[in-house]
Amino acid sequence: MPRLVRHDRNVPYQVKASNGEVFYICACGLSKNKPFCDGSHKRTQDESPTELYVYENENRVKISTFYPQH
């Protein structure tokens, strides 16, 4: 059964290791290198925060929802 997972953040999480190395963890859900960020979140920068979008390959589709926005 397909699942719709909502990601409200469009920038990665920055994690600093004890040795000082910095990692960026995907928060948008689009990275092809999960859990690490590959820059895919840049595709989400012009999204409206009140709309719901679905991404498939290189396409973005705005969808209507029956669920209330939080």
Stockholm file with secondary structure:
# STOCKHOLM 1.0

chainA/1-70         MPRLVRHDRNVPYQVKASNGEVFYICACGLSKNKPFCDGSHKRTQDESPTELYVYENENRVKISTFYPQH
#=GR chainA/1-70 SS CCCCCCCCCCSCEEEECTTSCEEEECCSSCCTTTTBCCSGGGGGTTCCTTSEEEEETTEEEEECCSSCCC
#=GC SS_cons        CCCCCCCCCCSCEEEECTTSCEEEECCSSCCTTTTBCCSGGGGGTTCCTTSEEEEETTEEEEECCSSCCC
//
